[in-house]
Amino acid sequence: MSFVVRTATADDIPTIGALMDRAIDALQRDFLTPDQVAASRHAMGLDTQLIADGTYVVVEDGEGRIVGCGGWSWRATLYGGDHNAGLRDAAPLDPARDPARIRAMYTDPDFVRRGIGRIVLAANEAAARAAGFGRAELMATLAGEPLYLACGYAPIERVDRMAAEGVAVPGVRMGKTL
């Protein structure tokens, strides 16, 4: 099966949101308790600033269905969606000293293990490199950590980052030289 990568548009937002919901529910359940999956929604999701900045991509299958998505950013926010005003920081990063941010990567649960995560990651790393960044960082879920390790990212710190309603959700801040 062939896949096409393209820059996401505002018209894609409803489809991306639905894909994210499916991925959060299905792909985290082997790593988190049901309460942790529910709590993780407080810090996960789409930051539409990435779409406005033109740094968010979608992967389409041969029939034009969006089966994966993710972005990179030259802004300080490491993770969090539109509903996380407290986590977001639109301050620009300095490529000479700051790492680019890899953000909001999701794969449709019906399309896992087909290389879509690697396609999204490679597209975003290439774009960050072209923008002058020599390093990238991300906040991985436990479900995403194996992909990032396989793609050369190293753990920086383990955190309980998505605390909501008293439920702490583990994450791993990771980094890689581009």
N, C-alpha and C positions, 0 to 999 in steps of 0.2 A: 504494500500500500504506500502510495506517495502522499506526502504532506506538503502544505504550502504555509509559509510564515509571512505574515503581513502585520503592519502597524494597526493597532486597534483604533476604532473610532467611537464616538459617543453612541452611535447606533448599536454597537456591540454590547453596551453595558448590561441590558437585561439578560442576554445570553450568557455573558461572563458571570453575572451574579448567580444564575441558576447552576452553572457548572461548578462554581465555588461551593455552593450549598451541598451539591451531591458529593463533591470530593471531600469536604470536611466530614460529612457523615460517614462515608464509606471507607475512606483511606486511613482515618485515624483510629478506628475502633480496635485494631490489633495492638495499638500502642498506648491508648488512654482509656480510662474508665468512661462510662456514659456521662457522668457529671463533668469530667474534664473536657470531653468533646463539646458539651454544651457551653462550658465556660470559655473555651477557646474562641468561640464566635465573637467574644467581646474585643479581641485584638486582631482577628483575622478579617479578611475581606478586601475589597477593591478600594484603593485610593485613586479616585478619578483624576487627581492631579497628574498621575502618570500618563493617563490618556491625553490630557490637555498638553502635557510636555512633549508628547510624541515618543515616549520611551516605553510603551507597553505594547507587547505583541500578542497575537493569537496564532494558533496553529489550526489549520483547517484540513480535514480529510479530503479525499477525492470527490466527495459529494458536497463540499462547501460547509460542512458542519464544523463548528468550533469544538476542538477536542483537547485543547491545552491553551494555557496563557501564562504570562509572566512579564515582568518588566525590570528595568533598572532605573536608577535615579541619580541625579547630580545634586539632590537635596539631602538634608541631614536626617530625615526620617528613616529609621531602620526597618520598622514594620508598623502595621496598623492601617485600617481602612478609614473611609470617610466618617464613620461613626465614632472614631477615636481621636477627638480633638486634642486630648491630653498627651497623646503619643506622637503627634505630628509636629514637625519642625521644617518649614519651607526654606530655611536658610540654605544658600548655595554652598556646595562643597568646593574645596580647592583641589583640583586634580594633582597638583604638585605634592600635596601632603596628605590628602584625605582619600579613603577608599570609596569607590562608587558603591551604591547600594543595590543589591539584587532583591527584588520585591515581588510579593504576591504571586508565586508560582503555583499553578494548579493543573492537574490532568484529570480529564473525565475518567471516572472509575471504569468505564467500559473500554478504555484505551490504554490502561497501564501496561507497563513492560513492553512498550513498542518504540521506545526511544524518544517519546515526545518531550519529557522533562529535559533530556540532553539537548534536544533541538532548541527549546526555549532558552535554556541556559547559555548555549553557545552563541545564539543570536544576540543575547543581551550582553554577554561578555565582549563580543566583537564590537558592539556599539559603544560600550563604555571605554574600551581600549582606543577606539577611533576618536573619542572625545578627550583623550589625553590621560585617562586614569590608568595607573599601573597596578592597582590592587582593587579587589572587591570584597565586600562583607555582606552577610545576610543573617537573618534569624531563622533557623531551621526548626521545623516541627520534628518530633521524633520519627514520624513517618517519612519525612523528607531527608533526614540525616544520611541514610545510606547512599542516596543519589549524590548528594554533595560530596561525601567522602570519595566516592568512585570518580568524581569529576575533579578531584584535586583540592578540595576545600579541607581545611584543618580546623578542629574546634579551638575556639579562643576562650570561651567560658560557657558553663552550663548554668542556666537560670530557671527560676520559676517565674515566667514572664506574663502569663495571661491570667492573672488572678481575678476572679469575679465571684461574687457571692460567697467568698471564703474558700473557693476552690482554686488551688494553684495548678498551673499547667506548665510542664517542663518544656524548655526550648534550648537550643544550642546556637550561640553566636559563633559564626564560622567565617574564615577568611581565606583568600587565595591571591597569589600574585598573578596578574594577568600578563 
